[in-house]
Every structure is written in C-alpha cells, then in structure tokens.
Amino acid sequence: MATIPVVTVRLEPDLRERLDRLAKAQRRSRSYVATEAIREYVRETRKALAEADREEFASPEDVRRVLKKWTSPKRRGRAR
C-alpha cells in the first residue's frame, strides 16, 4: 500500500482559524480543505501559464473593465 507524503505548512493564526471554519462548514478535515485549495491553485496556475505561453493576454480594454468593476465605490464599501 502506497503512503501519502505529509507536508507541513506554517499558517498565521487568523488563516488557520479561517481554514478551520471552512473545514467545519464543509464537514471536512482541515487537511482535505487545504489539499483541495492547493490542487485548485496548481491547476489554475498551469492553465494561466499555458495561456501565457500561447500569448493569450487580456486587452487593455478588458483590464480597464475588470479594474473598474472591482474598484467601483459600490464595491469598495463591501470590502470589509
């Protein structure tokens, strides 16, 4: 039977608490939630690097549109 290697990660207390709350809400272990988050991060990073290799970049207008969406006064009020 193959064993799964253990990885130790140091987390700031606030981040660990948030991870624990997510795990509890999902009725999963902290390890499961962290593994899924890392898996998704690696997948999205690979996808982004492949897009960059194909020179698929956002146009200046696309960037302005997203920036405007996320920096609107309405959105800024929700940040807290």
C-alpha positions in Angstrom: 0.0 0.0 0.0 1.4 3.4 -1.1 1.8 6.0 1.6 0.8 9.6 1.0 3.7 12.0 1.9 3.0 14.5 4.7 3.7 18.2 4.1 3.9 20.7 7.0 2.8 24.3 6.4 3.0 27.2 8.8 -0.1 29.4 8.9 -0.8 32.6 10.6 -3.3 32.1 13.4 -6.0 34.1 11.5 -5.6 32.0 8.4 -5.7 28.8 10.3 -8.9 29.9 12.0 -10.5 30.6 8.6 -9.3 27.3 7.3 -10.9 25.6 10.3 -14.2 27.4 9.8 -14.3 26.3 6.2 -13.5 22.7 7.1 -16.2 22.7 9.7 -18.8 24.3 7.3 -18.0 21.6 4.7 -17.8 18.8 7.3 -14.3 18.0 6.1 -10.9 17.9 7.7 -8.5 20.8 7.6 -6.2 18.7 5.6 -8.9 17.9 3.0 -9.8 21.6 2.5 -6.1 22.7 2.3 -5.4 19.9 -0.2 -8.3 20.9 -2.4 -7.2 24.6 -2.3 -3.7 23.7 -3.3 -4.9 21.4 -6.1 -7.1 24.2 -7.5 -4.2 26.7 -7.2 -1.8 24.4 -9.1 -4.5 23.7 -11.8 -5.3 27.4 -12.3 -1.6 28.3 -12.4 -0.8 25.7 -15.0 -3.8 26.9 -17.0 -2.6 30.6 -16.8 1.0 29.6 -17.8 -0.3 27.7 -20.8 -2.3 30.8 -21.8 0.7 33.0 -21.4 2.8 30.6 -23.5 0.2 30.9 -26.2 0.4 34.7 -25.8 -3.3 34.9 -24.8 -3.3 38.1 -22.8 -6.2 40.4 -21.8 -6.6 43.5 -23.9 -6.1 46.9 -22.3 -9.9 47.4 -22.5 -10.5 44.1 -20.7 -8.2 45.1 -17.9 -9.9 48.5 -17.6 -13.3 46.9 -17.4 -12.3 44.4 -14.7 -10.5 47.1 -12.8 -13.5 49.4 -12.9 -15.7 46.6 -11.7 -13.6 45.8 -8.7 -12.7 49.4 -7.7 -16.1 51.0 -8.0 -17.3 53.0 -5.0 -20.2 50.4 -4.6 -17.7 47.5 -4.4 -15.2 49.3 -2.1 -18.0 49.6 0.5 -18.2 45.8 0.7 -14.5 45.1 1.2 -14.8 44.9 4.9 
